[in-house]
Amino acid sequence: PIKVAIINNSSLGMVRQWQTLFFNGRHSNTDLNTGHGTARVPDFVKLAEAYGCLALRVEKEDEIDDAIRTALETNDRPVVIDFVVSADAMVWPMVPQGVGNSEIQYAREHAPTFDQED
């Protein structure tokens, strides 16, 4: 059975992250939601349920273990977990624009050191 984890920052996450890191935080056309308590665009839980999946939303840290346990115990249909995080949350590792994969960063301004082949 398929398990899908969505890291949901109510934005086009990678685009927002690049705008934060490489364009001085000038965000343009990335917000999918107008704030807490408003309609979720899209509502990933309802969308997953419409396709017959078990769908879970995690909004607090203490809900994480139960959601993962439920997902692992569910074997009769796909599972989608919508992990709601801050709009400023970033996903690492990432590769900046215009460079090769050897320039991967694992945190802001931090990159691993690779031994060069002879």
Residue pairs with C-beta under 8 A, 6 or more apart in sequence:
1 74
1 75
1 76
1 77
1 78
1 79
2 78
2 79
3 71
3 72
3 78
3 79
3 81
4 48
4 53
4 78
4 79
4 80
4 81
5 81
5 83
6 44
6 80
6 81
6 82
6 83
7 13
7 83
7 85
7 89
7 91
8 44
8 82
8 83
8 84
8 85
9 16
9 85
9 86
9 87
9 88
9 89
10 31
10 32
10 33
10 40
10 84
10 87
11 27
11 30
11 31
11 32
11 33
11 87
12 29
12 30
12 32
13 89
13 91
14 91
14 94
15 30
16 27
16 30
16 87
17 90
17 91
17 94
18 97
19 25
19 26
19 27
19 28
19 30
20 27
20 88
20 90
21 90
21 96
21 108
22 96
22 97
31 87
32 40
32 41
32 42
33 39
33 40
33 41
44 55
44 57
44 80
44 82
45 55
45 56
45 57
45 80
45 82
46 55
47 55
48 54
48 55
48 78
48 80
48 82
49 55
51 78
52 77
52 78
53 77
53 78
53 79
53 80
54 70
54 71
54 74
54 77
54 78
54 79
54 80
55 79
55 80
55 81
55 82
56 67
56 70
56 71
56 79
56 80
56 81
56 82
57 81
57 82
57 84
58 64
58 67
58 81
58 82
58 83
58 84
59 84
64 83
67 81
68 81
70 79
71 79
71 81
90 108
92 105
92 106
92 107
93 104
93 105
93 106
94 104
94 105
95 101
95 103
95 104
95 105
96 103
96 105
102 114
103 111
104 111
104 112
105 111
106 112
